[in-house]
Amino acid sequence: MEIGFIGLGKMGFPMARRLIEARHELTVFDTRREAIDKLVALGAQAASSPKDIADRCETVLASLPSLQASLEVATGAGGVIEGKRVKRFVDLSTVGSQMAAKIHGLLAKNNIVQIDSPVSGGVGGAEKGTLAVMVSGPRADYELTKPALDVIGKVFFIGEKPGSAQTMKLANNFLSATAMVATSEAVVMGVKAGLDPAVMIDVINAGSGLNTASRDKFPRSVLPRSFDFGFATGLMVKDVRLALEEMKSLGLSMEVAEAVGRLWEVIIRDEGAESDFTAAIKPIEKAAGVVVSGGTKGSHTAE
C-alpha cells in the first residue's frame, strides 16, 4: 500500500519502520527533521507537511501526542483535510471519543473518512509489532487499512460508531493506570512492614494479584529503579483524565476512577509530565517513608 505517516515519536517511529520493512510505500512527516531523515534512509519518502502527505496518499496514518495535535494535523491549516488525494485518515493517537467524533465530522465535510485506531502496548509493542490495535469506522475502509494495521499489532474491530475505539482504549488505559498505583501501594505497604519487594512481586505474579504492573513494570523498571518503561506520566494522566470525562458524560458512578485520578494528579505534580509513568511509586514511597528496591528488604529512608 501507499501510506502516509505523520508523527514519528517514540510510538510512531517504530510503527512507521515496521511498515517500511513490510514493503509498504511510506511517505512520512514529523516536525523533527532528524526523524524523517532516519526513515528516508530506510526507504521512505519525505513530505513537507500533513497536507503534502494528503496530496500524495489515499491513506494517512498519524501517531500524535495530544488532542490538539490530532485536531490540527487532521483539520487545521496545512492539514490532512486540505489534501487532494486523501480518502481516509487513520488516527493511532488517544484523543477520547468526543474529539474523535469532532474530527470525524469535520473531515466528513471534505469526504474524508476518519478511522479511529488507538493502540496499546507501549514502545516495546510498537517495536515488536505486538500492539493491541483498536479500530472504529466504516467496515469497508477498515478492511482496506487492515493489511497495514496488521503489521503493527493485533487488530480488533470495535464498531462503526465514531469514537468507539477511543472508549475501548480509555477503558484499557484506566485499568493500566489503576494497576500501576494499586501495585505501588501494595508493595509499599509490604516494604513498610519489612517484606522483601522482589519476593512480594514473585508471590503476586504467582497468585491472584497478578496484573500488568506486577508482571512487567515492577521487574523491569521499578525494582531496579531505572524508571524507563517508555511511557510518559503526562500521557498516562491525559488518558486518565479522558477516561474520567468519558465516564462523567455517560452518567456513571466512578469511585475507583476518581481515587485513581486524584493519585495521578499528585504524581504529575511531584514527578513532572516528562517522567516515566513507573515513577508513580515515588510519591507513595515518600508518604510512607520507604524506598522500594529489588533484592533487598527496601529502605526506611525516603529519597
BALOBA-1460 file (C-alpha; in Angstrom, 3 decimals):
// residues 303
<rec num="1" residu="m" x="0.000" y="0.000" z="0.000"/>
<rec num="2" residu="e" x="0.926" y="3.639" z="-0.442"/>
<rec num="3" residu="i" x="0.673" y="5.051" z="3.057"/>
<rec num="4" residu="g" x="1.310" y="8.440" z="4.613"/>
<rec num="5" residu="f" x="2.548" y="8.547" z="8.213"/>
<rec num="6" residu="i" x="2.547" y="11.668" z="10.403"/>
<rec num="7" residu="g" x="4.192" y="11.738" z="13.847"/>
<rec num="8" residu="l" x="7.478" y="9.881" z="14.243"/>
<rec num="9" residu="g" x="7.906" y="9.941" z="18.017"/>
<rec num="10" residu="k" x="8.533" y="7.100" z="20.472"/>
<rec num="11" residu="m" x="5.500" y="5.180" z="19.197"/>
<rec num="12" residu="g" x="5.203" y="6.476" z="15.650"/>
<rec num="13" residu="f" x="8.780" y="5.861" z="14.565"/>
<rec num="14" residu="p" x="8.859" y="2.086" z="15.225"/>
<rec num="15" residu="m" x="5.385" y="1.668" z="13.707"/>
<rec num="16" residu="a" x="6.484" y="3.514" z="10.572"/>
<rec num="17" residu="r" x="9.692" y="1.497" z="10.405"/>
<rec num="18" residu="r" x="7.748" y="-1.766" z="10.535"/>
<rec num="19" residu="l" x="5.544" y="-0.607" z="7.657"/>
<rec num="20" residu="i" x="8.658" y="0.053" z="5.562"/>
<rec num="21" residu="e" x="10.071" y="-3.353" z="6.493"/>
<rec num="22" residu="a" x="6.765" y="-4.924" z="5.369"/>
<rec num="23" residu="r" x="7.345" y="-3.343" z="1.927"/>
<rec num="24" residu="h" x="4.625" y="-0.707" z="2.117"/>
<rec num="25" residu="e" x="5.440" y="2.522" z="0.266"/>
<rec num="26" residu="l" x="5.669" y="5.113" z="3.029"/>
<rec num="27" residu="t" x="5.661" y="8.903" z="2.880"/>
<rec num="28" residu="v" x="6.455" y="10.478" z="6.243"/>
<rec num="29" residu="f" x="6.295" y="13.804" z="8.074"/>
<rec num="30" residu="d" x="7.307" y="14.999" z="11.525"/>
<rec num="31" residu="t" x="8.238" y="18.375" z="12.997"/>
<rec num="32" residu="r" x="11.711" y="16.910" z="13.688"/>
<rec num="33" residu="r" x="13.748" y="16.591" z="10.522"/>
<rec num="34" residu="e" x="16.099" y="14.005" z="12.033"/>
<rec num="35" residu="a" x="13.196" y="11.552" z="12.491"/>
<rec num="36" residu="i" x="12.215" y="11.981" z="8.833"/>
<rec num="37" residu="d" x="15.814" y="11.520" z="7.678"/>
<rec num="38" residu="k" x="16.193" y="8.237" z="9.570"/>
<rec num="39" residu="l" x="13.155" y="6.756" z="7.825"/>
<rec num="40" residu="v" x="14.164" y="8.142" z="4.434"/>
<rec num="41" residu="a" x="17.427" y="6.241" z="4.893"/>
<rec num="42" residu="l" x="15.325" y="3.085" z="5.311"/>
<rec num="43" residu="g" x="13.331" y="3.740" z="2.145"/>
<rec num="44" residu="a" x="10.566" y="6.214" z="2.989"/>
<rec num="45" residu="q" x="9.742" y="9.375" z="1.042"/>
<rec num="46" residu="a" x="9.837" y="12.717" z="2.877"/>
<rec num="47" residu="a" x="6.901" y="15.135" z="2.954"/>
<rec num="48" residu="s" x="6.907" y="18.805" z="3.891"/>
<rec num="49" residu="s" x="3.563" y="18.943" z="5.738"/>
<rec num="50" residu="p" x="0.444" y="16.937" z="6.590"/>
<rec num="51" residu="k" x="-1.218" y="18.478" z="3.513"/>
<rec num="52" residu="d" x="1.697" y="17.361" z="1.347"/>
<rec num="53" residu="i" x="1.222" y="13.783" z="2.553"/>
<rec num="54" residu="a" x="-2.535" y="14.017" z="1.953"/>
<rec num="55" residu="d" x="-1.863" y="15.287" z="-1.583"/>
<rec num="56" residu="r" x="0.170" y="12.144" z="-2.277"/>
<rec num="57" residu="c" x="-1.518" y="9.291" z="-0.343"/>
<rec num="58" residu="e" x="-5.074" y="7.934" z="-0.115"/>
<rec num="59" residu="t" x="-4.480" y="6.505" z="3.361"/>
<rec num="60" residu="v" x="-2.822" y="8.670" z="6.019"/>
<rec num="61" residu="l" x="-1.870" y="7.340" z="9.471"/>
<rec num="62" residu="a" x="-0.982" y="9.605" z="12.400"/>
<rec num="63" residu="s" x="0.520" y="8.988" z="15.846"/>
<rec num="64" residu="l" x="0.370" y="12.216" z="17.828"/>
<rec num="65" residu="p" x="0.862" y="13.214" z="21.489"/>
<rec num="66" residu="s" x="-2.178" y="15.401" z="22.229"/>
<rec num="67" residu="l" x="-5.790" y="16.113" z="21.333"/>
<rec num="68" residu="q" x="-4.830" y="19.496" z="19.896"/>
<rec num="69" residu="a" x="-2.098" y="17.962" z="17.733"/>
<rec num="70" residu="s" x="-4.555" y="15.446" z="16.254"/>
<rec num="71" residu="l" x="-7.127" y="18.154" z="15.586"/>
<rec num="72" residu="e" x="-4.608" y="20.485" z="13.931"/>
<rec num="73" residu="v" x="-2.928" y="17.791" z="11.831"/>
<rec num="74" residu="a" x="-6.290" y="16.462" z="10.663"/>
<rec num="75" residu="t" x="-8.308" y="19.656" z="10.180"/>
<rec num="76" residu="g" x="-6.062" y="22.701" z="10.638"/>
<rec num="77" residu="a" x="-4.375" y="24.973" z="8.091"/>
<rec num="78" residu="g" x="-1.975" y="22.877" z="6.048"/>
<rec num="79" residu="g" x="-3.610" y="19.754" z="7.482"/>
<rec num="80" residu="v" x="-4.823" y="16.469" z="6.036"/>
<rec num="81" residu="i" x="-8.258" y="17.982" z="5.349"/>
<rec num="82" residu="e" x="-6.715" y="20.140" z="2.579"/>
<rec num="83" residu="g" x="-5.161" y="17.170" z="0.747"/>
<rec num="84" residu="k" x="-6.189" y="16.468" z="-2.852"/>
<rec num="85" residu="r" x="-5.777" y="12.680" z="-2.817"/>
<rec num="86" residu="v" x="-6.509" y="11.523" z="0.736"/>
<rec num="87" residu="k" x="-9.570" y="9.313" z="1.275"/>
<rec num="88" residu="r" x="-9.093" y="8.134" z="4.863"/>
<rec num="89" residu="f" x="-7.343" y="9.392" z="7.999"/>
<rec num="90" residu="v" x="-6.311" y="6.708" z="10.487"/>
<rec num="91" residu="d" x="-5.617" y="8.228" z="13.908"/>
<rec num="92" residu="l" x="-3.466" y="5.954" z="16.078"/>
<rec num="93" residu="s" x="-3.481" y="8.546" z="18.889"/>
<rec num="94" residu="t" x="-5.537" y="8.540" z="22.089"/>
<rec num="95" residu="v" x="-7.860" y="11.557" z="21.932"/>
<rec num="96" residu="g" x="-11.110" y="10.408" z="23.573"/>
<rec num="97" residu="s" x="-14.424" y="9.720" z="21.872"/>
<rec num="98" residu="q" x="-15.608" y="13.347" z="21.819"/>
<rec num="99" residu="m" x="-12.540" y="14.630" z="19.953"/>
<rec num="100" residu="a" x="-12.640" y="11.640" z="17.607"/>
<rec num="101" residu="a" x="-16.271" y="12.433" z="16.772"/>
<rec num="102" residu="k" x="-15.383" y="16.102" z="16.220"/>
<rec num="103" residu="i" x="-12.553" y="15.241" z="13.807"/>
<rec num="104" residu="h" x="-14.843" y="12.722" z="12.085"/>
<rec num="105" residu="g" x="-17.465" y="15.391" z="11.464"/>
<rec num="106" residu="l" x="-15.002" y="17.965" z="10.123"/>
<rec num="107" residu="l" x="-13.262" y="15.529" z="7.770"/>
<rec num="108" residu="a" x="-16.599" y="14.188" z="6.504"/>
<rec num="109" residu="k" x="-17.365" y="17.629" z="5.044"/>
<rec num="110" residu="n" x="-14.465" y="17.025" z="2.641"/>
<rec num="111" residu="n" x="-15.441" y="13.386" z="2.021"/>
<rec num="112" residu="i" x="-12.514" y="12.081" z="4.081"/>
<rec num="113" residu="v" x="-13.224" y="9.048" z="6.290"/>
<rec num="114" residu="q" x="-11.963" y="9.158" z="9.873"/>
<rec num="115" residu="i" x="-10.776" y="5.770" z="11.133"/>
<rec num="116" residu="d" x="-10.185" y="5.785" z="14.847"/>
<rec num="117" residu="s" x="-7.372" y="3.385" z="15.720"/>
<rec num="118" residu="p" x="-5.759" y="3.921" z="19.154"/>
<rec num="119" residu="v" x="-3.114" y="1.393" z="20.183"/>
<rec num="120" residu="s" x="-1.949" y="-0.180" z="23.429"/>
<rec num="121" residu="g" x="1.260" y="-1.978" z="24.278"/>
<rec num="122" residu="g" x="3.847" y="0.768" z="24.666"/>
<rec num="123" residu="v" x="7.099" y="1.346" z="22.837"/>
<rec num="124" residu="g" x="8.069" y="-2.316" z="23.176"/>
<rec num="125" residu="g" x="4.859" y="-3.382" z="21.461"/>
<rec num="126" residu="a" x="5.401" y="-0.830" z="18.694"/>
<rec num="127" residu="e" x="8.916" y="-2.130" z="18.067"/>
<rec num="128" residu="k" x="7.855" y="-5.802" z="18.036"/>
<rec num="129" residu="g" x="4.587" y="-5.318" z="16.134"/>
<rec num="130" residu="t" x="2.560" y="-6.703" z="19.036"/>
<rec num="131" residu="l" x="0.332" y="-3.712" z="19.843"/>
<rec num="132" residu="a" x="-3.377" y="-4.086" z="20.523"/>
<rec num="133" residu="v" x="-4.903" y="-2.037" z="17.688"/>
<rec num="134" residu="m" x="-8.495" y="-0.943" z="18.355"/>
<rec num="135" residu="v" x="-10.402" y="0.278" z="15.288"/>
<rec num="136" residu="s" x="-13.720" y="2.016" z="14.718"/>
<rec num="137" residu="g" x="-15.025" y="3.366" z="11.428"/>
<rec num="138" residu="p" x="-16.794" y="2.215" z="8.264"/>
<rec num="139" residu="r" x="-16.263" y="-1.515" z="7.780"/>
<rec num="140" residu="a" x="-15.199" y="-1.139" z="4.120"/>
<rec num="141" residu="d" x="-12.462" y="1.363" z="4.967"/>
<rec num="142" residu="y" x="-11.364" y="-0.767" z="7.915"/>
<rec num="143" residu="e" x="-10.894" y="-3.727" z="5.567"/>
<rec num="144" residu="l" x="-8.772" y="-1.566" z="3.224"/>
<rec num="145" residu="t" x="-6.473" y="-0.417" z="6.033"/>
<rec num="146" residu="k" x="-6.259" y="-3.753" z="7.893"/>
<rec num="147" residu="p" x="-3.205" y="-5.053" z="5.938"/>
<rec num="148" residu="a" x="-1.219" y="-2.054" z="7.186"/>
<rec num="149" residu="l" x="-2.564" y="-2.257" z="10.733"/>
<rec num="150" residu="d" x="-1.773" y="-5.990" z="10.879"/>
<rec num="151" residu="v" x="1.911" y="-5.036" z="10.578"/>
<rec num="152" residu="i" x="1.857" y="-3.083" z="13.856"/>
<rec num="153" residu="g" x="-0.178" y="-5.436" z="16.018"/>
<rec num="154" residu="k" x="-3.277" y="-7.494" z="16.675"/>
<rec num="155" residu="v" x="-6.279" y="-5.676" z="15.216"/>
<rec num="156" residu="f" x="-9.695" y="-5.546" z="16.895"/>
<rec num="157" residu="f" x="-12.701" y="-4.064" z="15.078"/>
<rec num="158" residu="i" x="-14.745" y="-2.311" z="17.785"/>
<rec num="159" residu="g" x="-17.600" y="-0.925" z="15.664"/>
<rec num="160" residu="e" x="-18.635" y="1.672" z="13.128"/>
<rec num="161" residu="k" x="-19.656" y="4.408" z="15.583"/>
<rec num="162" residu="p" x="-17.136" y="7.295" z="15.570"/>
<rec num="163" residu="g" x="-15.073" y="7.265" z="18.764"/>
<rec num="164" residu="s" x="-15.996" y="3.772" z="19.972"/>
<rec num="165" residu="a" x="-12.387" y="2.573" z="19.671"/>
<rec num="166" residu="q" x="-11.385" y="5.512" z="21.870"/>
<rec num="167" residu="t" x="-13.808" y="4.346" z="24.560"/>
<rec num="168" residu="m" x="-12.192" y="0.903" z="24.415"/>
<rec num="169" residu="k" x="-8.694" y="2.417" z="24.667"/>
<rec num="170" residu="l" x="-9.643" y="4.562" z="27.669"/>
<rec num="171" residu="a" x="-11.118" y="1.544" z="29.466"/>
<rec num="172" residu="n" x="-7.853" y="-0.315" z="28.864"/>
<rec num="173" residu="n" x="-5.596" y="2.526" z="29.987"/>
<rec num="174" residu="f" x="-7.699" y="3.239" z="33.058"/>
<rec num="175" residu="l" x="-7.043" y="-0.357" z="34.121"/>
<rec num="176" residu="s" x="-3.323" y="0.035" z="33.355"/>
<rec num="177" residu="a" x="-3.153" y="3.258" z="35.391"/>
<rec num="178" residu="t" x="-5.026" y="1.620" z="38.260"/>
<rec num="179" residu="a" x="-2.746" y="-1.430" z="38.249"/>
<rec num="180" residu="m" x="0.334" y="0.800" z="38.473"/>
<rec num="181" residu="v" x="-0.767" y="2.792" z="41.516"/>
<rec num="182" residu="a" x="-2.548" y="-0.075" z="43.263"/>
<rec num="183" residu="t" x="0.510" y="-2.316" z="42.954"/>
<rec num="184" residu="s" x="2.692" y="0.539" z="44.184"/>
<rec num="185" residu="e" x="0.546" y="0.959" z="47.297"/>
<rec num="186" residu="a" x="0.517" y="-2.791" z="47.964"/>
<rec num="187" residu="v" x="4.301" y="-3.158" z="47.650"/>
<rec num="188" residu="v" x="4.976" y="-0.018" z="49.715"/>
<rec num="189" residu="m" x="2.746" y="-1.486" z="52.432"/>
<rec num="190" residu="g" x="4.828" y="-4.668" z="52.419"/>
<rec num="191" residu="v" x="8.183" y="-2.849" z="52.496"/>
<rec num="192" residu="k" x="6.959" y="-0.677" z="55.362"/>
<rec num="193" residu="a" x="6.175" y="-3.908" z="57.231"/>
<rec num="194" residu="g" x="9.610" y="-5.347" z="56.453"/>
<rec num="195" residu="l" x="8.879" y="-7.573" z="53.456"/>
<rec num="196" residu="d" x="11.273" y="-8.053" z="50.520"/>
<rec num="197" residu="p" x="9.698" y="-6.303" z="47.488"/>
<rec num="198" residu="a" x="11.260" y="-8.717" z="44.993"/>
<rec num="199" residu="v" x="9.731" y="-11.669" z="46.851"/>
<rec num="200" residu="m" x="6.417" y="-9.785" z="47.029"/>
<rec num="201" residu="i" x="6.360" y="-9.346" z="43.262"/>
<rec num="202" residu="d" x="7.185" y="-13.048" z="42.748"/>
<rec num="203" residu="v" x="4.302" y="-14.037" z="45.020"/>
<rec num="204" residu="i" x="1.849" y="-11.596" z="43.422"/>
<rec num="205" residu="n" x="2.780" y="-12.866" z="39.951"/>
<rec num="206" residu="a" x="2.199" y="-16.454" z="41.067"/>
<rec num="207" residu="g" x="-1.102" y="-15.577" z="42.714"/>
<rec num="208" residu="s" x="-4.410" y="-13.871" z="42.095"/>
<rec num="209" residu="g" x="-2.954" y="-10.352" z="42.393"/>
<rec num="210" residu="l" x="-1.121" y="-10.690" z="39.063"/>
<rec num="211" residu="n" x="-1.509" y="-7.616" z="36.833"/>
<rec num="212" residu="t" x="0.418" y="-5.773" z="34.121"/>
<rec num="213" residu="a" x="2.289" y="-3.610" z="36.627"/>
<rec num="214" residu="s" x="3.458" y="-6.546" z="38.743"/>
<rec num="215" residu="r" x="4.244" y="-8.661" z="35.670"/>
<rec num="216" residu="d" x="6.034" y="-6.080" z="33.524"/>
<rec num="217" residu="k" x="6.630" y="-2.673" z="35.089"/>
<rec num="218" residu="f" x="7.929" y="-3.652" z="38.519"/>
<rec num="219" residu="p" x="10.531" y="-6.246" z="37.436"/>
<rec num="220" residu="r" x="11.820" y="-4.103" z="34.565"/>
<rec num="221" residu="s" x="11.612" y="-0.509" z="35.778"/>
<rec num="222" residu="v" x="10.571" y="-0.170" z="39.434"/>
<rec num="223" residu="l" x="12.612" y="-2.720" z="41.400"/>
<rec num="224" residu="p" x="15.837" y="-1.777" z="39.527"/>
<rec num="225" residu="r" x="14.811" y="1.886" z="39.994"/>
<rec num="226" residu="s" x="15.548" y="2.640" z="36.342"/>
<rec num="227" residu="f" x="12.059" y="4.120" z="35.735"/>
<rec num="228" residu="d" x="12.490" y="3.709" z="31.988"/>
<rec num="229" residu="f" x="9.485" y="1.713" z="30.792"/>
<rec num="230" residu="g" x="8.915" y="4.154" z="27.942"/>
<rec num="231" residu="f" x="5.539" y="5.821" z="28.608"/>
<rec num="232" residu="a" x="5.413" y="9.363" z="29.976"/>
<rec num="233" residu="t" x="3.469" y="10.334" z="33.098"/>
<rec num="234" residu="g" x="1.916" y="13.195" z="31.129"/>
<rec num="235" residu="l" x="0.454" y="10.775" z="28.588"/>
<rec num="236" residu="m" x="-0.936" y="8.485" z="31.274"/>
<rec num="237" residu="v" x="-2.517" y="11.427" z="33.092"/>
<rec num="238" residu="k" x="-4.034" y="12.593" z="29.786"/>
<rec num="239" residu="d" x="-5.615" y="9.157" z="29.340"/>
<rec num="240" residu="v" x="-6.897" y="9.010" z="32.936"/>
<rec num="241" residu="r" x="-8.454" y="12.473" z="32.586"/>
<rec num="242" residu="l" x="-10.099" y="11.445" z="29.303"/>
<rec num="243" residu="a" x="-11.444" y="8.264" z="30.921"/>
<rec num="244" residu="l" x="-12.962" y="10.309" z="33.757"/>
<rec num="245" residu="e" x="-14.546" y="12.699" z="31.245"/>
<rec num="246" residu="e" x="-15.999" y="9.759" z="29.323"/>
<rec num="247" residu="m" x="-17.419" y="8.200" z="32.496"/>
<rec num="248" residu="k" x="-18.975" y="11.521" z="33.548"/>
<rec num="249" residu="s" x="-20.503" y="12.037" z="30.095"/>
<rec num="250" residu="l" x="-22.167" y="8.618" z="30.448"/>
<rec num="251" residu="g" x="-23.535" y="9.490" z="33.903"/>
<rec num="252" residu="l" x="-21.587" y="6.745" z="35.650"/>
<rec num="253" residu="s" x="-20.557" y="6.396" z="39.278"/>
<rec num="254" residu="m" x="-16.758" y="6.232" z="39.381"/>
<rec num="255" residu="e" x="-15.497" y="5.920" z="42.925"/>
<rec num="256" residu="v" x="-12.370" y="3.928" z="41.986"/>
<rec num="257" residu="a" x="-11.667" y="6.043" z="38.903"/>
<rec num="258" residu="e" x="-11.876" y="9.290" z="40.854"/>
<rec num="259" residu="a" x="-9.471" y="7.990" z="43.505"/>
<rec num="260" residu="v" x="-7.055" y="6.828" z="40.804"/>
<rec num="261" residu="g" x="-7.368" y="10.185" z="39.060"/>
<rec num="262" residu="r" x="-6.527" y="12.106" z="42.249"/>
<rec num="263" residu="l" x="-3.420" y="9.995" z="42.801"/>
<rec num="264" residu="w" x="-2.188" y="10.517" z="39.228"/>
<rec num="265" residu="e" x="-2.619" y="14.290" z="39.654"/>
<rec num="266" residu="v" x="-0.274" y="14.073" z="42.667"/>
<rec num="267" residu="i" x="2.192" y="12.035" z="40.597"/>
<rec num="268" residu="i" x="2.321" y="14.517" z="37.716"/>
<rec num="269" residu="r" x="2.652" y="17.405" z="40.182"/>
<rec num="270" residu="d" x="5.546" y="15.760" z="42.020"/>
<rec num="271" residu="e" x="7.347" y="13.913" z="39.205"/>
<rec num="272" residu="g" x="6.510" y="16.038" z="36.158"/>
<rec num="273" residu="a" x="4.880" y="15.214" z="32.823"/>
<rec num="274" residu="e" x="8.122" y="14.016" z="31.236"/>
<rec num="275" residu="s" x="8.874" y="11.416" z="33.933"/>
<rec num="276" residu="d" x="8.298" y="7.748" z="33.159"/>
<rec num="277" residu="f" x="4.920" y="6.632" z="34.449"/>
<rec num="278" residu="t" x="6.582" y="3.889" z="36.532"/>
<rec num="279" residu="a" x="7.804" y="6.758" z="38.761"/>
<rec num="280" residu="a" x="4.221" y="6.721" z="40.081"/>
<rec num="281" residu="i" x="5.549" y="4.809" z="43.091"/>
<rec num="282" residu="k" x="7.782" y="7.686" z="44.245"/>
<rec num="283" residu="p" x="5.146" y="9.934" z="45.901"/>
<rec num="284" residu="i" x="3.655" y="6.819" z="47.536"/>
<rec num="285" residu="e" x="7.105" y="5.843" z="48.862"/>
<rec num="286" residu="k" x="7.736" y="9.369" z="50.074"/>
<rec num="287" residu="a" x="4.489" y="9.483" z="52.029"/>
<rec num="288" residu="a" x="5.337" y="6.124" z="53.642"/>
<rec num="289" residu="g" x="8.998" y="6.948" z="54.317"/>
<rec num="290" residu="v" x="10.329" y="3.912" z="52.416"/>
<rec num="291" residu="v" x="12.115" y="3.154" z="49.158"/>
<rec num="292" residu="v" x="11.275" y="0.032" z="47.161"/>
<rec num="293" residu="s" x="14.286" y="-1.606" z="45.521"/>
<rec num="294" residu="g" x="14.727" y="-5.136" z="44.248"/>
<rec num="295" residu="g" x="16.596" y="-7.888" z="46.017"/>
<rec num="296" residu="t" x="16.720" y="-6.323" z="49.452"/>
<rec num="297" residu="k" x="14.157" y="-5.513" z="52.098"/>
<rec num="298" residu="g" x="13.937" y="-1.960" z="50.862"/>
<rec num="299" residu="s" x="14.890" y="1.036" z="52.932"/>
<rec num="300" residu="h" x="13.092" y="3.002" z="55.584"/>
<rec num="301" residu="t" x="14.651" y="6.210" z="54.344"/>
<rec num="302" residu="a" x="12.767" y="8.070" z="51.649"/>
<rec num="303" residu="e" x="14.627" y="9.507" z="48.661"/>
